[in-house]
Amino acid sequence: MTSWRPLLALLLTLWTPLAMALAQCDLIFTKPPSGDHEDNIVLPPNTEADGSLYVESKCNGQGLCNSPYRLSPTRDYYFDTLSIVGSGNSEAQLTIPDSPDGVSTRLFVNSLEIDHGSLNWNGAPEDLVIIVYGDAVFTQAKIKGILYADDDVSLTGQVQFEGLIAAGDDYKAEGNSNVMVDLDALDKGDLSGICENAPPLLAFGTAQLDSNGNGSVSFEARVTPPVLFLTPAISPTNTNNQGATTVRVVDYVQDSNGQYVGVNIAQMDPPRRSGAIVPGALGSVDYLLASEGIHRYSGPGNDQLVLEVGRISSGRYQGKRAGDSSLGISSGWETVNFTAGERGTPALLTQMQSLEPGLFQTVTARSVSSGSAQLTIEHSETSAQLTRKQTIGYLAAWGGGQITLPDGVTRQVAAGTGLTHDRGSRTRDLQTQCNHLNDFPAPFARPPLFWSNRNTRNGGDGGWARRCQLTSTQFSVVNDEDQALDLERSHYAESVGYLAIEAAAQSQLYYRIEHDGDAVTCQGEPVTIKVCNDADCNALATQPVNVILSPATGWEGGNSLTVTGQATAVLWQGQPGAVNVSLTGGVAGPASCLVGGTEVGSNQCIINYQRSALLLEPGAPLGCRDETLVVKAVRASDSDPRQCVPAMTGPQSVDFTLSALSPAAPVGNPVFRLGGQVLPFNTSQSRTLTFNRNGEATLAANYSDVGQLSLAARYQQDQSGEDIELAGSSDFVVAPAGLHLSSPDSNALCASGDASCSAFVAAGTDFNVSVTPVCWQRDGDTDFSDNPVVQNFVHSGVPIEPQLVAPSGGQPSTSGSVSVPVQLNKVPLATTQVSEVGNYRWQLAANAGGQRQIDYMGRTIAAYSADTLGRFTPAYLAVVPNVPSLAGCNGMGYLAQPLGFATAPRLTVKGVNANGQVTQNYNSAFWRLSTALTPRSYADASGRPAIDEALAGTLREDNVGDTSKDRELWLEGTQIAYRRSPALVAPFDAEVDMTIDASALTDQDGICYGDGSRCDALVIENIGGLEARYGRLVLDNVYGTESQALTLPVRAEYYDGSQFVRNGLDSCTPYRASSLSAADGALSVSGGGTLSAGRGRVTIAPAGRVLDTLVEYQLAYPHYLQWYWGRAAAQDDVARQCVAADGSTDRLCNPKARVTFGRYRGHDKVIFRRERLSD
């Protein structure tokens, strides 16, 4: 087994340098599946090093009996042939090991055969990758995996496939095939060396055009080119006199490795007749580049943006003077189907990605809906003779709001529709169209980047969209026309789709100086310099900036300071006086100054230096907690001006004044206690302090709320005719002890934190979360739910995010992060939702450094507690049935016969949130669907016999509690039976509909199968697999000498539509000699077995005497091979089943025959005599 590995390594080494750039996986494995990929993918060679593998369940001595077969360990296998073949109802199974994400068992196979077999059916699709170097044709198979066939893929029978599937040539799925595409397998499976998952591309900006109208856009190297969208502008001034023009895609640029790295664009003018306006140079155009596929983006709140991007090849066109001369080119429209599954009509952008040389071509759309649109190549009024198909790019957009895009920046995005003017069926000139303004859903900070296209085609002149007016709140779009046929350009009103994305702000920095305004000459005064991205300094700049400080002297380390976000410099001043602080160099934006938290003018950014002062050190106070205020009386030393010495000692009376800074007018009448006594706001009171030999005194302080306060202290005394004064102040922030995160909504709290809690709301449904700031209550407190609530906490937005509590190991929510603003006199609430089932508690969102904390006016708050919220349920259930089939005998079954299932009915049950997203956590302790899948009923096509359930069977469940998989419910041992009556029925193919009542698919919370607005019954349609036949069992009369053993034929018959004939397919019905009874009980019968081609026989031993008697084959009443023989009582002397108690003979009964020993020769004139017993 080891000799092939060096050879394999050598082959792969030789192959790799010659390989083309890998194809993009999401363009090969699509939803729905697709073909024609052989030109886009290069497969690694198959060394056939593992030979061939045959897995069979033929355990009757005529084949292999090695199923189930487990292929282990996880690695790459190279087979010539892989065959998985079952026998009858015995399915052959090939299983593989579970593997972590990014690791797969990979099968490289020349020939793959699966018949009555399953491959990895109990595993995950991403665990298995199958590469077939040829056709993949399946008629009865169950597969989970990622499968690519280099030629055709054909699913034509009872095929169940889950995962990803694609074909190099044709892909076809017909009959009862059921394919469930799992796009998540792309990210989890190992497709290395086959294709690669290129990150989705979404790039935008403004491209410059040179004086000749040429330009280019570059992008990161990609195997397949992205789709480019361009919308030319037209001046809102004197619009009618602007010439007709647009911008086109010239070509996509490839590097030396064949990868696409850019696109060339050019201004394109339509043909024009004499007297037409000549357009000027556009100069620039907004561009949007997007890779093909479905892009889903979200923001810090609940805003969502979905883009579906694609390209099609089309020869459909419109135009007054357009014609064609090639097969496949014709006037008309091309339909594009959207697969994003979004509701609502999208904004649709279109762009020609290629042009036929010499022709002026744009794109028009119409009939835009949530699921599709029609596109055409627009020639307007230009003359055109089309000879070949061209490529059209399209982008459908749903949603908008504050969206975080791939560059990591959260931007305002708007997608929607507008009108060129509001006069409908009347034409309007370009200027009137330009003056018709459409509103954006929400204002932008500045005029956004903007793209638009026509989504209707009214009138016969055609045209294309050009953006005219554009502000932060409104836009207008005109329908431009060529002047090739005539000079007029007025047009009917058209609907336009648009996409607008917030443009990046110009590089503007804002500078701020902060200090408290008071200082003492014997200490340096700290001055904070901030460099910000906004005027309010909510966001600090991330790039280093060098500034020059003024005054020029006195700064520790000099007056040149490098600031990244913020930095602190210390300013010394040896003499009392006022010093104004400013920035004199390196400033690239406006500067402001805050003194003691109050903004002042640039010439009032003053620090007042005193020779002596009272220094107040409040520490880091918390609301409601007793704090220690340190008061230091200092003065400059006579011998060293930079050395502070005590200014006084002993008991001294000091006046204190308290003022509120933020909020400036506290609510709720908070109380500040100093030295045990209330100190009202804006009132001076004295306290006696005892200063120690270091000039320090302490005083108890307590504030019953939070906020930024300013405490001023003043000492004044007349000593020997000299007025001695010491003063000082401190601005400080009293912070809350912590935050409590919860919800005020009814039934929101889940104390146990598990599935026993009552239902709260459905995942994907809005509810309220709250942030409550609280007072200190005790040290070491971790539960703030019962702490006193503070009323003066203000914050622009406390960012919080959900944390999954239960189920343990479940899937976290992809939504729920929200910023909760806290304002005075308002309940601090925000609306959010979670995407998953379970219980959650909210936590402070981690910042860029990974810390869960917020800033509160310079104080850090990291302490919080949270209630567990829940139980979050699904909004509704999605139930996906398999394709069951009935089990028969050689494809046949009888009416009234209990029929089992060859493929048992199996339901995949998923919990779905209110946004239509499948949840994973429902399959856990939070599963609430307790069901036997009853009541259920069955029916075949109209006019066919009714169906009863003969045996309920047992409900089984797979994947119970595995949140990485969907739970499956299936019926084991269930049997159904067609009703039978005396009326004969010709054979028919079973087409059974199984209906499971809505109540059986409704969980204990009332959440049910449906679309979220109602509960539906589930119908599994067209269950087949056999031909239903009206049958009976027949015995033939026999005779012979009394010394001769007689052979009694036993025969199964069915009604073929005109008569009863032998049932040649019945090789399954058992028969026994012991079931044969005779009116003369002395007969000895032997033999029995199973009918063969509808025939059987038993042997009756010689009677040894003349005997004429009736025999009857005993079948348990009612039996599907009994029949309405209608015998009279005289002929029914054995078991008397044919005659009812009332004497009627229209009743099911057993077959009979006459057995005669010692039969006489008979009369020569009697040709034939018949006794009707079992015929």
N, C-alpha and C positions, 0 to 999 in steps of 0.2 A: 504493500500500500504506500510505501514511501518513495518508490522509484520515479513516480510521475511528477513529484513536486518540483525538483530542479528544472525539469523540462517545462512545466507550467510557468515557473518564474521567468525562464528565459523567453518563452513565447510572449508573455505579458510585457516583458522589458522591451522586446523587439517591436511589439505592437504599439506601445504607448507613444513613442515619438512620432509615429506615422499617423496617429489618430488626429482627426479633426477636433476642433473645439467642441466640447460636450454640448448636447442639446439642452434646452431649458425644460426641466421636468414638467412644469405646469402647463406647457404648451403641447406636450405629448399626452399626458394623462389628464384628460379634461372631463368635465361634467356638462352634458352627457358624454359618454365615451365616443372616440372618433378614430378615423383611419387616415391613410395617406401620409404616413410619417416616415417612410423609408428614406426619403431624401434628407431628412433632418437628424437622423440618428445613425451612429456607427457602433455596431455591437462588438464586444471583445470576442476573440476566437473561442470556439468550443473544442477543448482538447480531448473530450470523451474519455478522460482519465479514469472515471468511475464506472465505465462500462455501461450496462443497462440495468434497470431495476423494474421487476414485475411484482405487483402486489395484487393478490387475488383472494377471494373468499369462496372458492369452489372446493368445498370440503366434502364432496361426494366421491372422491377418488379419481376424478377426471381432470384435476387441475391443482394449482397451488392452494394452500390453505394457510397463508401467512398474514392475514388481516386480523386485527389492525397492526400496521407496521410503523414503527417509530424511527424516523431518520434523525440520527444524533451522531456527533455534536453539531452545534451551529457553525456552519462554514459554507464555502462555495462547493457545489457538486456539479460535475460535468458528466452528463449522461448522453449516450446515443439515443436510447429509448427509455421512456418512463411510462409504464402501463399500470393503471389502477382499474381493475375490472371486477365487478361483483357478479353474483349469480342469483337471479330471481329477486326475492325479498332480502337477500343477504348482501349488504353494502360493503364494498371493500374500502378500507380507510387507510390513508397515509397521514401520520401526524408528525409535527416538528416541535422542537422545544420553544418555550416562551423565551423572549430575548429583550434586553433593554432597548430603549429608543436609540436609533442610529445603528443597530446591529440586526441583521436579518440572515436567515438561512436562504441561500440563493441557489436556484436550480437552473443550469444552462443545459437545454435539452434540444436535440435534433427533432425527435418525434415524441409527442405527448398524446396519450390515449387515456380517457377517463370514461368508463361506462358503468353505470350503477356504482359509482364510487365517489369518495369525498377526499379532498386535499386540504388539510389545515382547517377543517370546518369548525373545530372548537377553539381555535386560536384567534389571534388578532391579525388583520390584514398586513400590518407593517412587519410582522415576523417572517413573512415569506415573499421572496421575489422570484418570479419565473420568467425566463427568457426562452422563447421557442424560435428555433431557426427554421421556420417553415410555417405551415398552417396550424391553427388551433381550432379544432372542430369538436364541439361537445353537444350531446343530445340528452344525456341524463347524468348530471354531475353537480356536486356542491363544492365550491372553492372559496376560500378566503385568502387574498393575497394581492400582490401587484404583478400583473401579467402583461407581457408585451410579446406579440407574435410578429416575426419579421415579414410574414405574408398576410394571409387573411385570418380574421377571427370570425367564427360563425357559431352562434348559440341558437339552436333550432328546436330544442325539445324542453324537457323538464330540467332546466339549468338554473341553479341558484348561485349567484356570484356576489361577493361583497369585497370591496376594496377599490382597486384601480385597474383598468384594462384598456389596451390600445393596440392598434394594428398598423403594420407597415403599409399594407394595401387596404383591402376593404374590411370594414367592421359591420357585422350584421347580427341583430338579436331579434328572434322571432318566436312564435308559438307561446309557450307558457314560461319563457325565460324571465327571470327576475334579477335585475342587476341593481345593487345598491352601491353607489359611488361614495367612497370615504376619502375626501381630499386631505384629511389630517394625516393619512398614511404617507403622503409625500414628505412631510417633515420628520416622520418617525422611522421610515424604512431606509435601508441602505441601498441607494442607487448609484453609489460611487462607481466611476468608470462607465456608466451607462448614460446618465444625464445629470444635470446639476440644478439645484434650486437657487436660481439667481434671485437676489432680493428685488422686490418690486421697485420700479423706478417711477418717481413722480418729481419732476423738476420743472421750474417755471422762472420766468424773468422777462427781461426786455432785450431783444436782439437788435443790434445796430445795423443799418443798411448803408452801404457806401453811396456815392453819388450816382453810381450805375444801378442802384437798387439791389445789390448783392449782399448777402450776409451768411452767417453760419452759426450753428449752435453745437457745442461739444457736450458729451456726456460720458460716463464711465463705460468701459468696454463691456459689450454684451454680445451673446451668441446670436440673438435675434434683435432686429432693430425695434426701438419703441415706436409709438405712434405720436406724430407731431400735429399740434393744432395752432392755427394762426388766425387772428382777426384783425384786419387792417382798420385803421382809424380814418376818419374824415373830419375836417375842420368844422366846428360849429359856427364859425364866422363865414358868411357868404357861401353857405353850403352848396347852393345850386350851381355855383361857378367852379366847383371842384371836379376835376376829371375823374372818370371811372377807372378804377384799378383795384388790384388785390395782391396777395402774396402767395406764392406757390412753393411746394417742395420740389427742389431740383433733383437731389439724389442723397442717399445715405452713404456715409464714408466708412470704409473698412481699413483696419490697420494691417500690418504684414502677416498677422496671424489669422486674418479673416474675420476678426471680430469688429462689430460696429462701434464706432467711437464718435460719430458726429453726423450732422445733416446740413446740407447746403440749401439755402432758400433764396428766393429772388422776387422782386416786385414784378407783377405780370399785368400788363395792360391788355384789355380786350381789343379786337379790331374796331376801327371807328371810321365813319364816313366823313366826307368833307363837311366842315363846319362844326365838328365835334370838339369838345373841350379836351385839351391835352393835359393829362394829370402831371402834377409835380412829384418830386421825390418824397417818399413817405418818411425816410430817415430812420425809423425804428418800428418795431412791431412786438407786441407781447407774445411770448411763446409758452406753450405747455407741452411737456414731454411725459408720456406715461407708457409703461410696459403693458402688454396685453394681459388680461385677466381681471379678476375682481379685487379691488382695493377696499379695505375697510379701515377707517380711521375714527378715533374718538378723541375727546378732550377731557379736561379735568372734571367737567360736570357730566351730564348725560347726553351731550351733543354727539351726533354720529354723522359721518360722511361715508357714503358708499359710491364707488366709481366702478363701472364695468366698461372695460376698454377692449376693443377688438378691431380687426380689419377683415374686409371681405374682397373677393374678386368679383367684379360685376361688369356686365355689358348692357345694363339697362340705362336708358337715357331719356331726357326730355329736351325740347327745343323746337322753336318754330321752323328753323331751317336745318335741322339735324336729320341725318339719314345714316344708313349702314349698308355694308356690303360684305358682311362675313357671317358665317353660321354662329349662332349663340349671341349675336348682338341684335338688340331690338328695342323699340320704344317701350317703356314701362317702368316698373318699380321693383326693387329687390327687398325682400323681407329679412329683417334681422331679428332674431329672438334673443331676449335677455334671460340670463340664468341666475341673476343675483337673488331672485325671490323677494325683491322689495315691493312694498305697496306704494301706490301713488304714481303719478306720471313724472318721469324724470326730466331734467333738463338735458337736452341732447346736443352735443357738439359733433360736427363732421368735418372732414378735411380730405381732399384728394391727396393720396400718398404717391401717386404716379400720374403722368399725363401722356396722352397720345401726342407725339410731336406735331407742332403746328396748330394745335387746337386750344381754344380757351375753354377750360372745364372747371366747374366748381361742383358743390354737392348741395342738394336740397333734400329735406326730410319731410315726411307727413305721417299721419296716423300714429303719432307717438303715444304709447300706452305703457303701463307698468311692465308688460311682458314682451313688447315688440315695437318695431318701427319699420317704416318703409323708406328706402333711400334710392336716389337716382342721380346719375351724372347730369349736371345742369349745363346746357349750352346757351340758355337764354335766347337772344335773337341773333347769335352769330351763326355763320355758315359752317357746318361740320359734317364730315363723312367718316363715321367710325369704322375701324377695321379690327380692333382688338379690345379685350377686356382690360380694365384698369383696377387699381387697388384703392379702396375707400377706407379711411379710418373713422371710427366713431367712439364717442365717450358718452355714456349715460350716467348722470349724477343725481343722487338722492341725498337729501339732508343738508346739513350745514351748521353753522354756529361757531363756537370756539373749538377748533380742531387742532390736535397735535399732529403735524405732518412728518414725513420721514426724516427731515432735517432736525427733528427734535424741538422745533419752535412751534408754540401754540399760536395760531393765527385765526382771525375771523375769516370764515368762508361762507359764501352764499351761492346757492344753486337754485334756479327757478326759471320762470318764463316771463316774457313781457310782450309788448306790442310795438310795432313801428309807428302806428298812430291809432286813433280811436274812432275813425270814421268808417270802419268796416268795408262795405262794398264800394265806397267812393275812393278815387285815387287822390293822392296828395304828393306834392313835390318834396324834394329832399329836405328843404329848409323846414317845412312843416313837420316832417317826420323827426328831424333833429330836435325840434322844440317840444316834442311829446316825451315827457319824462316818466320813467318807471322808478318806483321806490325799491331800495334794498330792504330786506326783512329787518335788518338792524344796521345802525350806522357803523361805518368803518372809521378808524382813526385818521385815515388819509385816503385819497382815491386809490382803489385797489387795482391789481392786475385784472384784466377783463377779456373774456372770450365769449363769442356768441355766434349762433348759426340759425338760419331759418328752419322752423319746424313745421311750416305749412307752405303750400304753393298755390297762391290765389292769382287767377288771371293767367294769360299765356306768355307774358314777357319774361318770366323767370327772374333772375337776379341773384344777389348774394348779400350777406350781412356785412355792415361796417359800423363800428362803434363811433358815435358822435360825441355827445356830452357825457362827462364822467366826473362825478364828485364823490365825496365820502358817503352820501346818502341816496343819490339818484344816478340814473344813466338813461341814455337814449340810443337807439339803434336804427339805422336807415337801411332800406332795401335799395342797393345800388343797381343800376342797369347799364348795359353796354349801349353804345350809340352806333352800332354797325348797320342796323336797318333803318332807324329813325333817330331823331335827336331828343325826343321826349324821354324823361326818366321818372315821371310820376308813377305811383304804384298803389295798389290796394293794400289794406292793412294786412300784415303778416305777423304770426306768432313766432317769437324767437326764444330759443333756449339759451341760457347764459350760465357761466361759472365765473365767480369773482373770488380772488384770494388776496388777503391783506398783503400789501407790499412791505418790504423791509424798510424800517425807518432809516433815515439818514443818520450818519454817525454823529450823534449829538450827546455831549456829556454835560452833566450839571455838577457844580461844586458847592460844598457846604462846609462852613466853619461852625464848630460848636464849643462853647465853654460856659462856665457858670457866672462870669462877670466879676467875681470878687476874688482877690488874692492877697497874700501877705508877702512882703518883700523877702522874708527869710525862707520862702518855699517857692519852688517852681510851680507854675500853673499849667496843668495839662490842657491842651487844645487839640480837639479831634478834627481831622480833615477827612471829608467823605467825597468820593467821586462816584456819581450815580448815573444811571441810564434814564432817569425821569426826574422831573422837577420836584416831586414830592419825596424823592430818595427812597422809594419803596424797593428799588432794585439797585444794588451796588454794581458798578462796572467790574468786569473781570480782567481787563487789561491794565498793566502797570502804567501809571502816569506820573511824570516828574513835575513838581510845583515849586515855586519860590515863595517863601514866606516873608511877610513884613510884620514888624520891623526887621531890619537886616541883622540886628544883633540880639543877643540874649537867649537864643535857642540852643538847647542842648544838642550837640552834634551838628550845628550849623543850620542855616535857613533853607537849604535845599533838601527836599523830602520826596521820596518815591512812594506813591500811594497805589495800592491795589485794592480797590474797594474802599477801605478806610485805614487811617494810620493816626497815631497820636504823637504830638511833639510837645515838649515842655519849655515854657517861656519863663525866664527869670528877669526880674526888674529890681535893681538895687535900691531905687528911690521911690517913695510914695508918689502916686500920680496915676493918670489915666493913659492907657496904651491901646491904640486901635489896631486890631489884627486884620490883615488882608492878604490876598494872593496877588503877586505882582508879575509872575512869569509862569509859562507852561500851561496856561489856562485856555482850554478850547471850548468854553461855554460859559453860561451865566453862573455867577457865584452868589450865595446867600449866606446869612449869618444868623445863628440862634444863640441868644444869650439867656441862660437859665430856662431854655425850652421855648423862648419867645423870639419870633423872627423880628429882626431889626434891620435898619438900613445899613448900607455898606460903610457909612461913616460913623455908625453907632455900635460897631462890633468891639466894644470897649471892655477892657479888664481894668478894674480899679484896684490898684495896689495900695495896701496900708502897711505902716510899720508894725502895727500890732492888730490883732484880730481875735475873734472867737471862731474857732474851727469846729464845725459840727460834723460828727460821723455817725449817721443813723444805721449803718450796717446794711443788711439785706432784709428788710422787714416783710412780714407776711400779714395779710389782713386778719384781725382779731387776735393776733399773738402778741404777748408782752415782749417788748424789745428793750434793749439798753441803748440809750442815746449817750454818746461820748462827746463832751464839750471840752475843748482845749483852749486855754487862754495863753496866747503866745505873743511874743514881740521879737524884733530883731536884736541880736546881741550887739552890745556896744563895741565889742572887739572884733566881731565877724558878722557883717550884715547878712551873710547867707546862713547863719546859724540861728535857729529859733530857741528862745529860752522862755521859761514860764513868765507870764505877765502878771499873775497874781495867785495867791494861795489862800486857803481858809474859806470860811463861809462868806458867800457873796450873793447879792440879789441881782438876778438877770431877767430882763424882759424878753418874752417870746411872742412872736406873731406868726400865725399860721395862715397860709393862703393855698387855694386849690389851683393847680395848673391844668390838669387833664383828668377828668373833665373839669372845666372852669367853674361849673355850677353843679356840684354833686347832687344826686337825687337820693331820696330815702332818708334824709337827715342823719348821715353818718356822724360818728362821734370820735374825736381825737382826744385821748387822755395823755397828759404830760405830768409826770410826777404824781399820778393818781387822781388828778383833777382834770375836768373837762376844759380844753382850750378851744373856744369857738373860732370859726373861720373869721379872718380879718379883724381880730380883736387882740390887743396886747395884754398879756398878764405876766406877772413876775413870779419866779420860782427861786427859792434859796438853794444854792448849790454849794457844796463844799469841795474846793479845789485842793488836790494833794500837792506835794512838793514839786511835782512835774507840771503843775498847772492844769491838771486834768480832773474833771468831775463827771459823774454819770447820773442819768436820770431815766426813770421808767417811761416808756412811751407805748401807746397802743392805739391803733386805728381800726374802727369797726368795719371798714370796707377796703376798697383798693383804689388805686389811682396814683397820679403824680402830684406830689405836694411840695410846697416850699415852706421851710421853717427858718425864720430869721431870729437872731439873738442879738441883744444890745445891752451892754453894760456901761453905765455912766455914773461918775462920782466926782464930787468936788473935793480935791485934796489940797489943802493949804492955798486955796484960791485958784488952783489949777483944775480945769475941767478935764478929767480922764475919761476917755470913751473907747470901748472895744465893741466891735460889731462883726457879724458874720452871718452867713446863710448857707443853706444846703437845699438843693433840689433833689428829691429822691422819689423812688417808685415803690409803693407798697403793692406787692404782688399777691395774687390768690394762692392759697395753699395748694391748689390743684384744680383740675377740671373733671367734671363727671359727664360722660357721654352716654346718651340714652335716647329714648323716643317717648313723646307724650301721647302717641296714638293708642287707641283702645286695643287691648289684647296684645300689645307689642312685647311685653316682658316675658322672658322664659327663664324662670329661676333655676330650674333643674338643668338647663342647658342641653337637653337631649330631646329625643323624638316624642317624649310623652307630653310635651307642651301642646296646647291647643293651636290651631292654625291661626296665623297672623295675616299675611297677605301673600299673594302669588309672586314668585320671582318675576322680575321684569315690570312690576307694578310700583308706582310711586308711593312713598310713605315719608314721614318726617323723622329726622334725627335732630337731637338737641345737644348743645354744649353748655353746661352750667358751671360757671366759675364759683368757687366756694371759699369760705373762710377756714382759717386754721382751727382745728379742734383738739388735736393731740399730736405729739411727735410720733413718727412711724406709722401714721395713718395711711392705709391703702384703699380704704373704701370711703369715697367722698359723697355717697348717695344721701347720707343723713346729715351732712355738714350744713351750717347756715349758708345761705346763698348771698353773694355780694351783688350789688346793684350798679356799681359804677365801672365795671370792667367793660372796656370797649376794644374791639379788634376788627380789623377790616375783613378778616376771614380766617377762621381756625381750620387748617386742612386736616381732614380725618379720612380714614380708609377702613374698609371692613376686614375683619380677621375671622376665618372660619373656626367655629367652635365644634360643631358636629355636622356631619359625621367625621370621625377621626380618619385622617388620610384621604378625605374627599377632595373634590375639585374646588379651588377658591373661586370667588366671584370675580368676573372680569369688569364689573362695574361697581359703583357704590362709593367711590372716592368723591368727596365733595368738600367745598370750603363753606364753613358756617360763619356768617357775619354776626358779630355781637354788638348790639347798639343799645343805647339808653332807652329805657321804657319799652323795650320790645323783647318778646320771647325769642331767644337765640335758636332759630330753626332753619333747616334747609331740607329741601326735597331731594330724595335720591332713590335708588332702587338697586337690588342685587340681581345678578344673572342666574344664580344657582339656588337649589333647594338646600335647606339645612337651617342651622342657627348661627348667628354671627354676633360678635361684639365689635364695636368700632375702636380704633386706636388712632393716636396722632400719626399723621402721615410722616414717613421718613423724609428728611431733607436731603440735599445733595451729598452731605457727608454721612448719611445713614443714621443720623440721630433723630429720635422721635421727640421733638421739642419745638416750641414756638418762641418767638421773640415778643416780649411785652414791654415796649418803651425801654429797651436795653436790658431788661431782666429776662432770664431764660426760665420758661415753664416746661418742665418735663414730667411732672407728676400728674397722673390722671387715673381714673377708674372708669369702668364701663359696665353697663348692664348687658346681659345677653338678650338679644332680640330674636324673635322667631315664634313659632315655626314658619319658615318660608316654604311654600308649597309650589308645585307646578301650576300653571294657569290652565292647562289641559293636557290630555294624554294623546300621544301619537302612537298608533298601533299599526305595525306593518306585518301583514301575513306573508307566509311563504306560499308556494304553489303545491298544495297537497295532491296526492293521487291515491286512487282506490286500489286495493290489492284484490286480484282475482285469480282465476285459474287460466293460465295461458291467454290472458287478456279478456277473460270472460267471467261473468258472474250471473247468478239467477235472480229473478224477481223473488222477493220474500227471503232471500238468503242474507244472513247477517254478513256484511262486507266490512272488512277492516281497511286500514290505510297502509299502502306501501310507503308513502311519505306522509307522516303524521302531520295534522294541522299544527302549525307553529306560529306564534305571534311574538314579534319583537315589540316590547312596550317601552316607550320613552316618555319621560316627563318633559314638557315643553313650557318655556316661560312665556310671558305675555308679549314678548318681542319676537316670538317664533323661533327662539334658539333652543336647541335640545339641551336639557340639563343632564348631568351625570349623577348627582348626589341622590336623586330619587331612588336609585337602586341601592338602598342601604337600609338602615333601621328606619329611615323616613319613608319607606315604601308603605303605602296605605291601601293598595289594591288587594283586597281579600276576596278571591273569586274562585268559583269552580267553572267559570265560563258558561254558566247557565243563567237563565234559560237560553237555549239555542234551538234552531229549527233548520230544516233542510227542504229544498225544493229543486225539481228539475224543470226543464222547459215546459211551457204550457201544453196541456193535453197529455202529458206523460204521467205515469203513476205517482201517487204521493209517496213521501219518504218518512220513515220513522227512525228514531234512534234506538237500535236494538240493544246496545250496551253502552252505558255512559263512559266507561273507562276511568282512567285516573289522570288527574291534572299533574303534570310535572313542571318543575321550574329549573332553568339553567342560569348560571352566572349570578346567583343570588348574593346580593351584598357586594358585588364587585363593581365599584364606581367607575372603573376604566372600561366597563363593557355594559351593554344594554341587557336587561333581563329578558329572558325568553320563556314563554309559557307554551306548553305543548301537551297534546292529548295522547295518552298511551292506552291502547286497547279499546278505543272507541269503535263501535260498529254501527252501521246504518243498514236499513233494509227498505227496498221498494215494496210498496203494498201490491198485492196480487188479488185479482177477482176472477170470476168465471170468464170475463171478457178477454179474449186472446189479444196479445200485444206483440207486434213484430219487434225484432231486435233493434236496439238503438244504442248509440254511444252515450255513455253517462256524461252529463254536464250539470253537476250538482252545485247548487249555491248553498253554502252554509251561512246562516245568519245568527250572529251572536248578539243578544239583546243589549241595548244601551246600559241597562242596569248592571249587567255582568261586567261592564268596562267602566264602572263608576266606583271611585275609591271611597273610603270612609269620610273624607272631607267633602264629598260631592263633586270631586274633580273627575272629569270623564273624558272619554274619547270623543273628539269632535274638533271644531275650529275655535273653541274658546267661548263661543256664544250659545252653543247648544250641545246636547248630548246625542250622539248618533249610534245607531246599531252598526256593527261591522259585518259586511257581506264578503265572504271569500267566494269568488265566482269561478264557475266552470271547472269544478273538480272532476277530473276524468280518470282515464287509465284503464277502462274496461268497456266491453260491450255487454249491456244488460239483455238477458234472454229469459223468455217465459218457458220454464222447463217442467219436466215430469220424469218419474222413474217408471219403467215398463218391464213386466215379466212376460215371457212367451210361453204358450202352452207346449207341453211335451208329452210324449207317449212312448211306450215300448213294452216288451215282454216283462212278465213279473220277475224274470230272472236277470234282467238287464238293468244296470245303473243308468239313470237318466241325467243328462246335462241340462240345467235350467238356465237359459240366457237372461241376463240382467242388463238393461239398456237405459242410458240417459238420453232423453230427447228434448228438443226445443222447437218452438213454433217459429218457422222461418218467414212468416207473413202470409203463407197460403196453406201450409200443412205442418204437422209434426215430423221432424227428421232427426236422425241420430246426431247427438252433439259431439262431434269429433274433437272438440277442444277440451272436453271434460276428461282429464286424466288425473283428477284430484279427489273425486267423490269416493269415500270408503264404503265398502259393503261387507256384511258378515253373514255367514251361514246361519248363525244363531238367531238372526233377525227374521228368518223365514219360518213361519208357522203354518200348520196344515190342519184342516178339519179333522183328518185322521191323525191323531198325535203320534202314531207309531212310526212315522217316517224318520229316517236318519239322514241329516243333511251335513255336508262338509264343503270346505272351500271358502272363498272370500278374498278380500284384498282391496285394491284400488282400481277403479275403472281405468281402462286404457282406450283412449280415443272414443270414450263413451260406451265401451263394452265391458261386460264382466260375466261371470258364470259361477254357479254353485252345482254341486253334484249330489243327487239323491240316490241313496243306496237301494238295491233291489228290494222290492216289497215282499217277494216270495209268495205273492198271492195276487189275485186279480183285485185291482183297486182303482177306483175313479174318485179323485178328491180335489178340493180347491186348496191352493196355498196362497199365502198373503205375506208380503214383505212389510214388516212392522217399522213404521216411521213415527217418531214422536209428534203428536198433533200440536200445533199445525206445523207442517214441514214444507220447505220450499220445493221438494220433489214429489209431494203428494199432489193429487189433482182432483178435479171435480168429475169423478168417474160416473156418477149418477146411477150406480147399481141399485137394483131392487133388493128388498129385504131377503129374498130367497137366495140371492147371490152374495149376500153379505153376512155369512154365517160364522165367520172367524172372529173378527174384532168388531164388526158392526159400526164402522166409522162412517159409512156412506149414508146411513139413514139417521136423520135427526130424531129427537124425541117426538116431534109432531108428525113424523112419517115422511117428511120431505127428503129428497135425495140431492139437493143442490148444496153439497157440502164436500170439503176436502176429505179425501180418504186414501188408503194405501193401494198400491198396485196388487193385482191378483192374477193367477194363472191356474189352468187345470192340468193336473198331473194324472196320467192314466197308465196303469200297469195291466198287461194282458189285453191290450186293445184288439178288438176284432177287426176283420178286414173291411167290413162295411159293404153296402149295397153297390152293385156295379153301376146303377143308374144315377147314383149320387156323386156328382163331380167334386163338390166342396161344401163343407159344412163348417160354420163359424159360430163360436160362442164368445160373446163380447164380455170380457172380464177386465182386461187391462189395456184396452185399445179404444 
